[in-house]
Amino acid sequence: MARTAEQEGASPVVGYARLPAEAVAAAEGVDPQQGLSEEEAARRLQEYGPNTVEGREVTPWRLLRRQLESALTLLLIAAAVLSLFLGDVADGALILGLVLANVALGFFQEYRATRALQELRRLIQVEARVRRGGSVRCMPARDVVPGDVVLVQAGDIVPADLRLTQAVALAANEASLTGESLPVPKVSAPQPEVTGRPTRLQNTLFTGTTVVAGRGEGIAVATGGRTYFGQTAALLRGLERPGPFQRDLNRFANILLAVGIAALVVIIAINTLLGRGLFNSFLFGLALIVGIVPEALPAVTAITLSLGAADLARHNVIVKRLSALQDLSSVTVLCTDKTGTLTSGVMRVQEVWGAPELLAEAVLATTYPARGEDSIYDAIIDRALEEGVVRVGQPLPASLKRLPFDPDRKRASHVVRRDGRAELITLGAPARVMDVSGDFSAVGSRAQAEARLQAMTDRALRVVAVAAKELPERPGYTPSDEAGLRFLGLIGMGDPVRPAVPEAIRQARRLDVEVKVLTGDNVRTAEAVARQVGLGQDGLLVIRGEDLRQGALSAQRLCATQVYAELVPEDKLRIVQGLEEAGEAVAVTGDGVNDAPALRAATVGVAMASGTAVAKEAGDLILLGDDLASLVNGIGRGREILANVSKYLLYTMPGNVGILITMVVASVVLPFLPLLPGQVLLLAILTDLPMLAISTDTVDPEDLAQPERLDIPRLVSLAGALGVLEALFSLGLVLALRGAPEPFLHTALVYELALTTFFLAPVVRSRRPLWRERGMSRPLVVALIVSTLLFVLLVSFDTPASRFVGFVALPAAANLAVVGYSALYALGAEATSAGYYYLTRGRVRHISRCKDP
């Protein structure tokens, strides 16, 4: 029977869930006992394509283009080309080299991470057992087609969305899709009433989930992009965009470009009017444009990022996108998944209540010594081994009969021979076990057991009950023997919180980062975990996914809600996008397919190493140890990186502004150009080089206390004020030396501009007064001293190098006078900086709108 257009365009799992298995088989045109013929399977493979979810391939060219998308990078490349055009090959090559080094570093870092993920995907080859032409054979999952009859058992990864036709004690772990860590029982019966999420379908197995117990058969009703997995992966498309740091840099580059063009027009106009020649004026103006560009910024950024990435790698964080380190500094909201992030993702026994022999009896009801078939059984076995109730290699009572779990009875039993008598041990849902129990003396009474059950479920524990009785040994046993049992007690299990998480949450709060839990798990479990990790001391606001989908969610409610539960991937994506539209910078952690869209849309996506390949591909960072504390430390590291990049810009921009103003005004009062084009470029390059060591500098605690973005208003206003002050000092020197020979004035002016820039470094590296600053890092101190001495040598002695750049040797008295004059500027800069911070002390930066009054 041919599929409808609706079925071909979207997953038909919800519609098929309502139908009997026979009707599904008829709709798919397959006999479940025979399967498809090889010819029909080949035709469908041609029609529907391979059973793969095609993501956008990350090619080397795409990675390279990503490194060149910055407006500032393009501006620097233009500056290098202009330098070469002006004949200054050395400076042009140096600028170009710094840009290429930055591009290469980012490219190779991201290329290595991308290749590692591709290799990981190649290593994980899913196989499927399929019935075709009446026989069962194994094949690559990519060859499964709609209508194939697929057989599954414990340990299998589900290769396609399957409508079950048979299910024997079948259960699946769907945490990668839903975030729920507990196994989900599966049946083959139709579900006439289908409500809520598609993943609530009990008669459907979903692609990428894992069978943890039992066995079954099902018809593949969706493959490739039509699966629930594929539809989730499709949400990733079109979600990439530049991060906050890149957007801020682009704005900054546009400001510089506008200032440079305006200055070029003014300089050409003035010098043309003064009769100095259009071409020479044009060359001089181009040199000034190059001069105002922060040439060392790519190198400073590359060094700070590489050191930050190396530091995070030592703390088990792999950086896929280097600029994500800078974006971490602006993070105001951390949205974390529950399962596998806040919790271990492994079921553990957390409470045992009842008779002394409870745990020993419970182990006999499991599959011990076999493991891996059921997470509840494994948790009981682990606890029994930890407490020494059983020991590896210890002889076990002989097994007489197992009565497997089924969804109707909601319990399982094991009959064993002990001391010549048969004993039946039952484990299952507490209410069902209590119903077949007649003796509650081991726990007091049924009422006491029910009260304890309520207390345990209030803590969001998954609770099972254990009961037992002696039976005469006989050839056969049936579920009807589960009656008149002696109730032994309750065992509460849960997915425990990782030990380091509560402290990581507290540290996030100290960094002024709001933490929210986004999970597909149920409300009660999500709320309990949130309280365990330290959220909600002042009340916990929880929203269910179903409520979220009822209508628009206001920014105010988005900000106030701490826990979002029972979410589908679209919900998580909507929450993240809503927070970012409200002005927040959002970091998202996750490990499942259901987390991938939110990871891609976030300001910074952080995938867990134990997570799915889709999540790791969508993330910008990967936590190797699944340790949230490493991410919180990374936020602090990101703020250090941003602080040091901001220091560099505050260091270099006043000098660039000062040079620009000085050159424009001095062009009017001097009969010659105030500086030669090559001298402008030399000054710009040599004063920037010491700042390559800025990445090692210490950062004040107040710069780490709250989320930060590149503060362009501060850069423009403070750098502008300091630049104007520097221009006034430089013009004062020009006026004092107006009658001096041209080479002497050039030398003294370059010397003064260089020294004032070097002396500015201690002023701008901290908001604190000079006498209260933290010590400057040794590499930065050495770099500044060496650069200062280099200029002293260039202007103090007549050498080929000094003659090459048009310098003459300054007399000792003139040399000392320039040094003292420049020191006065440093004092003036300190006073200007202090005044600026005093006047703007009440300024509020709107980093987080959720925290705005």
N, C-alpha and C positions, 0 to 999 in steps of 0.2 A: 504493500500500500504506500503510495507516494505521500511525502510530507506536505503539509500546508505551507504557504508562504510565511505564515506567522512562525511556524516551527523552525523554518530555515533561518529566519532572521534573529531569533532569540531562543534562549533555553526553554524547552517545554516541560521542565521538571515539575513545576507547580501543577500544571494541568494533568500530567501523567500521575501525580501522587494521588489524585482523586479516583483514578480508574483502577479496576482490578488488573492484575498482572497479565491476564489473558488478553484484555483489551489493548494494553500497551504493546504486547507482542504483535497483535494484529495491525496496530497503527504503524509499527516499525517494519512490518513485513518480514517477520522472522519466526521460525519454530524454535522455542527455547530448548527443545531436546536435540535439535540438529544444528542450530546456529546458521549463519549465513554460508552460502557457498563461496568458494574462493573467487569465482567470477563476479558474483554480486559484490563481494567485499572490495575487489579491485575497482569496480565501477563506482562504488560509493567513495572510495579513497580519492578517485579522480574528481568526483563531484564536490565533496566537502573539504578536500585537502587533508594534509597530515594533522594528527592530533597534537598540535603544539600551539603554544601561545607566543606569537611573535612580538617581541619587544623592539623598540627602536635601537638599531645597532649603533654602538658607540665606536665610531671609526677614529683612527689617528687624526685624520683631517678635522673631524668635528672637535676633538680635544684641543687641537692646535688653534682652531678658530675661536674656541672659548677663551683661550689665553689672550687673544688679540682684540676682544670685544670691548675692552675698557677704553673710554674716551681719552683718559690720561695717557695710556700706552700709545695710542695713535698720535697724540700731541707730542709725545717724546720722540717718536719716530720721525715726525715732521721736523722737530728741532734738530735731530741728527742730520737729516737731509739738508736743512738750511745751513748747518755748520759746514758740511762738505761743499755746498754751493759757495759759501764765503771763502773757501780755500783753507779752512782750518780742519785739515784731515784728522789730526790727532784728537781734537775735541769731539768731532763728529763720530769718529770710530769708537771713542770711549762711551759716549751716550748710547750709541747703537749696541755696543757690547753689553752695557748694563741692562738694556731692554731685553736683548736676546737671552741673557743669563736668567732673567726673571721668567721669561716665557718658557725657556727650556726646563727650568726647575718645576714650574707648575705642570707642564706637559708630561714630564717623565714620572712625577709623583702620581698623577691621575692615571697615566697609561699603565703603570705597574698595578695599581689597584683594580683597574678594569680588566687587565689580563688575568689577574688572580681569580676574579669572579667568573670569567669565561672558562678557565680551567676547572673551576669547581663545578660548573654546570656540566662540563663534559664528563667529569668523573661520576656524576649521579645519573645513571642510565636506568630508568624505570622499565621493568618488564611486566608484561600482562599475560595471564593465562586465559585463552579465548577458545570457545568451542566453535569450530567451523567444519561444515560437512560431516557432522556427527562425531568428530574426534577433538580432543583438547590438545592444544599446543601452546608453547610460549613464544611470544613475539615482542619486539619493542613497542612500548606504549604509543609511540608516534604513529603506528600502523593501525591502531584501533579506530573503527568507523562507527557511526550511528547504526544501531541495530545489532552490533556484535553482542554475543552472550559472554560475559566475563565472569570468571570464577575467582573468588577472593577467600583468604583465610588469614588468621592472626599473623601479623608481621608484614602484610602486603601494603604497598602504597597504592591507593585507588587511582587507576589510570584515566578514568573518564567519569562523568556524572552518570550513575547507574540507578535505574529503577529496579529495586530488588524483586526477584521472583521467588527466591528461597532465602531463608535466614535461620540459622541454627545457633542459638546463643551468641548472636552476632553483636559486636559493639565496636565503635570507631572513635578515635581521638580526633576531634575537629578543632583543636586549639588553634591551628594555623589559620583557620578561616573565621572562627568565632571568638577566640580568646578564652573559651571555657576549657579548663584543664581536665575536667572529669570525662570519662568515656560516655558515649551516647549510645544507648541500646537501639538496635535496629530490627525492624520487622518487615515482612513482605506484604502485609494486609494493606488495602487502600485506606486513604485518609479523606473521607468525604468533606470534613471541615478543615480547610487549610487556612491558618491565620498567621500573621507575624512574618518573621524572616523566612526566606526559602530554606535556610539551614536548620529550621525547626522540623523539617520533614523527616519522619522516622523511617520511611520506606525508601529513602534515597541515600546513596553514598556519593560523596562529592570528590572531585578531582583533587589530588594532593593531600587528602586526609589519610590516616593510617588505621588499618584494621587491627584492633588490640585483643580481640577475643572472638572465638567462634569461626564460623564459615558461612558462605552464602554465594548466591549467583544473582546476576542482574543484567539487564539489557542496557547497553550504552545508549542513552537518549540525548546526550550532548557531548561534543568533543571540541577541542581547540578553543577558539575564541568564544564559542557559545556556552561553554561551561561557566559555572559560577566563578570559578578561578579566573577564567579568561575575561569575564565581564569586569571583575575587580581589577585585573591588570590593565584593562582598557582605560580605566580612570586615570592612569598615570600620564596619558598623552596630553601634551600641551600645558603641563603644570610647571615646567621649569621657567625661572625668571631670575634676573640678577639679584643678588643679596643686598642687604642694606648698605654694606660697606662699598660695594661696587657702584651702587646708585649714588651714594654720597660723593665718591671720587669723580664720577661722571659730572655731577653738578659742579664740583670744584674745578674740574678741567674746563667746563664751559665758561665759568667766571674768569679763569686765567686767559682763555682764548679771547674773550670779549675785551678784557683790559689790554691785552697785547695788541689787538687790532686797532683799538682806539689810540694807544700810544704810538703805533706805527704811523697812523694818519697824521697825528699832531707833529711828530718828529719830521716827517717828510715835508709837511707844510712849512714849519718854521725854518728848516735848513734850506729849503728851496727859496723862500722869501729872502733869506740872508745871502743867497747867491753861492751856496756851497756845493751845488751840483746835485741833480736828482738821483743819479746812480749811487754816489757815495752816501747820500742821506738814506737811500733805500737799504743799502747794505748795513749801515749803522742801525737802522730801525729793526732789521731782521735779527741782528746780533742781540739787540735788547729783548726781542721776543723770546729768543733762545734762553737769554739770561734769566727771565722771570719764571721759566719752567723748572720745577724741582727735579733736576736731572737724576739725582741719586735715589728718588723714591722707589723705582722698581727694585733696585738692589737692597735698599733698606727693608722693603716689604718682603723680598725673597729671603733675606737672611733671618728676619724675625719669624717668618712663617716656617722656614725649615727648622729653626731651633725649636719653635713651638711644636711642630709635628714630631720631631725627635723626642721631645720631652713627653708628649702624650703617648708615643709608641712605647716608651719605658713604663707607662702606666696602662698598657694594654688597650690603647685606642689607636686605630688605624685611620688615617686621614685620606679620604678619597678626593675631596675637593679642597684645595689649599685655602681658598678664600673663606671657606666655612669657619676657619679658626677666627678670622676677624669678625664674622657674623655672630659668633658665640658671644662676643662682648655686648651685643645689643639685645640678647635674649631677655625677655620680660616674663614669658610664660613657658613652663615646661609641661608638656602634655605627655604623660607616660602611660604605656600599656600596663596591664596588671600581670598577666600570666607570662612568666619568663623574664620579667623586668623587675617588678616589685617583689614577685614571688619566685621561687626556684623553678616552677613549672613541673615539679615532681610531687606526686601525692605522698604524704607522710602521715603516720598515725600521730595524733596530737593528744588524745585522751583515751584511756582504757578504764571503764567503770563496770564493776560487777564482781563475780565470783573470782577467787584466787586463780582458778584453773582456766579462766576465760581465754587468755591469749593462747595457751597451749591447745585448747580445743579448737579455737578459731583457725590455727595453722592447719589442722587436719582437714578443715573444710575448703582450704585453698588447693592450688595445684602443686604445692611444695612436694619435692624439691625443684620441680620445673618452674620457670619464671618467664615473664614477658608476655603472658597471655592476657593479663588483666591488671591494671594499675592498682586496684583496690587489694587484690590478692598480694601483689608485690609489696605494698605498703605494710600489710600485716606480717608478711614473711620477714621484712627488714626489721620491724620492731621486735619480733620474736627472737631473731638472731642477736640483736643488740642487747636484749635482756637475758640472753642465755637460756631462754625457754626451750629452744632447740639448738642443736649444734650440727655443723656440717659433718656429714658421714654418720650421724646417729641413726640407728635402725628405726624404721617407722612401722606402725601397725599395718598389717596387710589390708589392701584395698579390696573390698567386696563389690561395691557398686557406686557409681557417681550419678547423681541426678542433676543434670546441668541447669544452669539458670535459664529461665525464660521470662519474657516480659509480663506474662499473665500471673504467674505465681510470685514473681519478684523475689525469688530466693533460690538457693542452690544447696544441695546436701551431698554428703559423702558418708557411705557406710563402710566402717573398718572393723577388722577383727582385733579385739583387745582382751587378753586374759581369757581366751576361749569363748568370748561372747561378742556379739555384734553390737556396734554402737553407731547410731546415726547422729551426725553433727550438721546442723543447718545454719546457714549464714545468708542474710538478705535484708530487705527493707524492714525497718523496725516494726512498723504496724502489722505487716504480714507475718512476721515471726511471732509477734505477741499474740496474734489471732490463733496460731496453732500451738500455743504454749498453755499448759495447765498448771504449772508449778513455778511460782515466782519467789519461792522462799530464799533463793540464793541472793536476791536483790531487795528483799523486803516485801514488796508488793508491786502489782502492775502500775498502780498510781505513782509510786516512787520512780519506777522506770520511765513512765511517761513524762514526769516532771524533769527528770534528768535529760531525756531526749529533747525536750523543749529548750532547756538551757544550752545544750550543745548546738542545736540548730540555730538558736539566736546568735551564736558565734560563727555562723556560716560554715559549720563543719558538715561534711558528708558522713552520715552515721549509718552503720550497719549493726544488726543485732545477731547474737549467737545463742543457739539453744541446742540441746542434745537429749537423747534418751537411749536406753538399752533395748535391743531387739533380739529375738531368737534368730540364730543363723539359719538361713534358708536359701534356696536357689535364686530368688529374685526379690527386688524391692521396687516400689513405685512411689510417686509423690503422695499417694494416700497414706503412706507411713509417716508423713510429716504431720503428726497430730499428738496431742498430749505431751508436748515436749517440756523439758525443764529449762526455763529461761536462765541464761548465764550472765547476760549483760550487754553493754553497748561499747562499740569502738568508734571513736570520732576521728575522721581524717580530713585533711585539708592540704592545700598547697601553701607551705609555710613562707612567711616573709623572709627575704634574704637578710642576713644579720646586719649588713652594712647600710641597708636602705634607710632606716629611721634617722641615722646621723647624716646621711646624704641629703635627706629632706630638710633637716635643720640647717645644714650648710647652705642649701639653696635659698632658704628664707633669709639667712644672714647676708646673702648676696642680693637680696631684694627680688628674688625670682619666685613668682607664683607657681605652685605645682597643682596640676589637675590630672585626674585619673580618667582615661578613656578606655573602656573595655567592652567586649562583647558578652562578658559574663553577667550573671543575674545581679539584680540590685542589692540583695542581701549580702552576697559574697563581696561585691565591690565595695559596699559601705563598710563591711567588717575589716577588709584589708586596708582601706583608707584610714580607718581609726588606728589600726595597728602600726601604721608607718608614721603616725603623728599628725594627720590632717584632721581638721574639724574640731579643734579644741573649743572654738567659739560657735559651734554649730556647723553641721554638714549639709549642704544643699546638693541634692541628688536629682538628676533628670534621666528618665528612661528614653531609649531611642525612639520608641513608639510615640511618646509625648513630643519629642523633638520634631518628628515628622508631621505633626498635626498642623504646624503653621510656622510663621516667621519667629525667629528667636532674637530678641533685642540684644544690643551690645551690652546693656547693663546686666541682663541675666547671664549672658555668656561669661562675663567677668566674674559674677558672683558664684556661679556653679563650680563646685570642686570635683564632683564625681559624675561622669556620664556612663551609664550602664546599658547593657543589652543593645549595643550599637552594631550596625552593619557598616561596611567600608565607606559607603556614601555618607553616613552620618559623621564618621571621623573626619572625612574630607571637608564636610560642610562646617564643622566646628572650627577646624584649623583656619579655613578661609575666612570664616566670620570673625575670628579673633584678629587675624591680620588686617582685615578691612576696618576693624575697630582701632587700628594703630599699634597692635602688639607685634613684637618679634617673637615667633613661636619656635621652640625646639620640640621635636616629637621623637619619642623612643618607641620601638616596636620590633617584633620578631616574626609576625605572621603575614600571610598574604593580605589579610584584612587591614593591616597597618600600612601597606605599601603606598596607596594614594596619599594618605596624610603625610607620610615620610617625604614624598616627592614635593608636596605643596608647601611644606614647612620652610621657615627661614633656614633652619638647620635640621636635617633628618638624621637620626641616629639609630642604626640597626644593631641588633644583638648578633654576635657571632654564631650563637646557637639557633638563629632564626632561619627562615626560608631564604632561598636564593633570590626570590623576588624582592623581599624586604631589603636584603643587603645591596641589591642593585639600585634600589630607590634611594638609599641613604647617602648622606655626605660623609658620615663617620661610621665606623664599626667598632663596637665595644667587644674586644676579644674575651674579656673575663665576665661579660654580662654584668658588669659592676657599675651601678648608677653613680657611685661616688666618683668614678673616673670621669664621668661626663660633667659632674658639678665642678670638679677640679679644672676641667677643660674650659668651663665658662670663665673661671678666674684667670686662666692662662690667656684666653681670648681678650680679656680686658687689659691684661698687661701688654699684649701685642698692640692693641689699639692705642693705648696710652703712649707707647714709644713711637709709633708712627705719627701720632699727633705732635709729640715733642719735635720730631724731625721737621714737620711742616711749620711749626711755630719758630723753629730755628732758622730755616732757610728762607721763608717767605718775607720776613722783615728786610733782610738783606736785598732780596730781589726787588721789593717795592722801593727800598731806598735807592738802589742803583737806577731804577726806572725814573723816579722823580728827579734824582740828581742829574741824570743825563739829559732829560728834557729841559730842565731849567738852565743847566750849565751850557747847553748848546746855544742859548740866547746870549749869555754874558761873555762867552769866550770866543776868540777869533778862530778857534780850531775845535775839532771834536774833543770832548772832555776825556774820552778813552777810545783807544783803537778797538775795532770789533774783536780782534783776537784777545785783547786784554779783558774784555767783558766776558768772553767765553772761558778764559783761563780762571778768572775770579769765580765764576759760577761753578766750575768743576772742582777746583781745589778747595773751596770752602765747604763743598758738600761731602767730600771724601771722608772726613773724620766721622761723619754721621753714620757711616756703615757700621760703626760700633755701638750705635744707639740701642740696638736690639738687646744688648747685654745690660742696659742700665736698670737700676732699681726703680720701683714704682711705689708711689705713696699709697698707703692703705685707703685713703679717701677716694682714690681713683678706681679702686676695686669694689667699693661698697655698693654700687648700684649699676644697673644696666647703662651702657654708654654707646653712643654712635658718634661718628665723626662730627665734631661740633663746628660746622661751617661758619655760623655767625661769629663764634669766638675766634676762629682762624682769620676771618676777614677783618673783624674789628680790632682785635688785639694786634695781629700782624700788621694791619694797616697803621695803627697808632705807633708801633715801634718802628715801622718803615719810614713814616713821616719824620719821626725823631732822628733816625739815622740819616735821612736826606738833609735835615737841617744841619746836622754836624758836618756832613760831607760838603754841603754848599758853603758852610763857614770856612772850611779848609780851602775850597776853590777860590773864595773871595780873598782869603789871606794870601794865596799863592798866585793871584791872577796875573801878576807881572813876571812870574817865574818862567823859565824855558819850558817848552811843551813836554819834553821827556821827564823833566823833574816833577812837574805837576802830575803827569800820568803815574809816575812811580809812587809819589806820596799819596795820591788818591786811591790807587789800588791797595796800597799798604793799609791805609786807614779803613777802607771798606772791608778788607779781610779781617783785620784785628777786631773791628766792632762786631763782625759776625761771630768770630771765635769767642769773644767775651760774652756774647749773648747766650751761649749754651747753658751756663749755670743758671741764668735768669729764667729761661723758659721751660726748663725741665721739671719744674714743680710750681704749684700754686703757692707754696709756702715762701716766707721770706728767706733770703739766702742763708741766714744764720740758723734757720730751723730745718733746712733741707736734709734729707737723707744723703749719705755719701754717694758720690758719683762712682759708677763702676770703673774698675781699673783699665779695661780696654778703651773706654771712652776718654778717660783722662790722658792716657798715652797718645791716643790718636789726635787729640786737640793740641797737646804739647808738640808733637812731631810736626803737625801742620803749621803751627805758629812759627816754629824754628825754621821751617822751610821758607816761609815768607821773609823772615828776618835775614836769612842768607841771601835770598834773591835780591833784596833791596840794599843790603849792606856792602856787597862786594861786586866788583865788575867781573862778571863771568860770561862765558859764551851763552849760557842759558838765559841770564838776565838780559843780555843784549838781544837775544833772539826774540824776546817778548817786548822789547822796547823800553826796558828799565835802565836807569842809571843808578850808581851807588849813592845812597844818601849819606850825608855827613852824620857823625854820631849824635850831634846835638839835634838835628832834624829828626833822626830816627827816634830818639827818646821823646821828643816833643809829640810825635805822632802816637807813640805808645801811651803817653799820659793823656793825650786828647781822647784816644779811643777808650781808655779806662773811665774817663768822665762820662762817656756815652753809656757804658755798662751801668754806672750808678743811676743815670737818668732812666735807663731801660727798667731797672729794678723798681724805681719810683713809679714809672708809668704802669708797669705790670701790677704793682700793689694797688695803685689807684683804680685800675680797671676791675680787679677782683673785688675791691671794696664797693665800688659803685654797682656792680652786678651781683652782689651777694644775695639779693632777693630774687634773682632771675630763676624761673622755673623752666626746666627743659621738659617738653612733653614727650618723654621717651615711652611711657606707658599711660595710655588713656584710661585704662581700668583703674589706675591709682589717682587719676585727676579728681579734684574735688567737684 
